[in-house]
């Protein structure tokens, strides 16, 4: 088969930077899709509808769901004596994804308005 963009990342710091960059890019794309209302992801759609009903900010609800899920995983790991699956990447994602999603949705909204793609 074909091999494209294969390289080893041995530096821990570079791995963390790549992970953070991946979450930023993912937030940009998901934020754009959410603003255009093209595709609704289950969790984001639920959080968006919940924000309309409760008047809490979408990104706060989204990050709260992340925190609740991480706490639940930690509890399950502790109570069942399982291997920890929550590591630094999970925490980094919890901290930056919602913030990046908020910024992407704000900028995406302005851009899509100028382009006439949304009302």
N, C-alpha and C positions, 0 to 999 in steps of 0.2 A: 504494500500500500504506500501511500504518500505520507511523508513526514513534513509537517509545516510548523514553523515556530517552536521547535523543540530545543530547550536549553535547560540546564540545571541551575537552580538557585540554591547556593550553599549558604549564603549569608542570612542569618535570622532577621536582621533589620530589613534587608531587601524583601524578604518574604512578607513581613508585616506591611511594608509599603505597598507591595503588589496587592495584597489582600485589601487594604484600605482603598486603593485605587479601583479595584474591581467593584467594591461596594458603592463607591461614588458614581462610577459609570452605570451600574445597575440602577441606582436611584434616579439618575438622569433619564434613563430610558423608561422606567416605570412611571416616573413623574409626568413625562410627556404623554404616555399612553393614558394615564389617569385624567389628565387635563383634556385630552381629545375625546375621552369616553369611547375609545375604540375597543379596548379589551379591559375587562375588570377582573383582577385577580381576587380570589376568594377572600383573603385576609384584608387586603386593601379596600375592597368593596364593602365588606362588613364594617370596617373602621370608618369609612366615609359615610355610610348610612347612619351609623351610631353617632357620629359627630353632628349630623343634621338634627337628630332627635334630642341629643343631650346638650348641644351647643358648646361642647368641649372641642378644642382644636384637633383636627384630624391627626396631626403628627404626634400630639400628646397621647391620644388613644392608641395609635400604632406602637409607640415606644412602650406604653404601659403593657400592651399585649406581649411584647418581646420580654419585658421584665417578668411578667407572670409566668410565661413559658419557661424561662431560664430558672426561675425559682422552683417551678414544678419539677423540672429535670433534676435539679440539685436534690430536692426532697426524695425523688424516686431513687436516685443513686445512693443517697445516705440510708434510706429505709430498706432498700433491697440489697445493699452491699455490692452494688455494681460498679464497674469502672467509670470514672468521671468522663463525661463527654463534653462538658463545658470547659473550654479553655480560653486563652486570650483572644482568639479570633472571634469567638462567639460574643465576648464582651465588647470587642471593638465594633463588631457589626451592630450590636444593640445601641451603642453610643452614637455612631455616625450615620447609620442608615436613615433614620427618621429625620434627622436634621438636614441631610443632603436631599431627601425626598421633598421636604418642605421648600427648600431653596429652589430645587428643580421645578416644582409645581408653580411657584411664584413667577420665576423667569419664563417658564413655558407658557403660562397664562398670558403674559404680556406679549410674547413673541407670536403666539397663535392668534391673539386679538389683532395684531398688526397685519398678519397674513390673511385674516378673514376666515380662519378655520373654525373659530368658535364665536359665540355671541357674548 
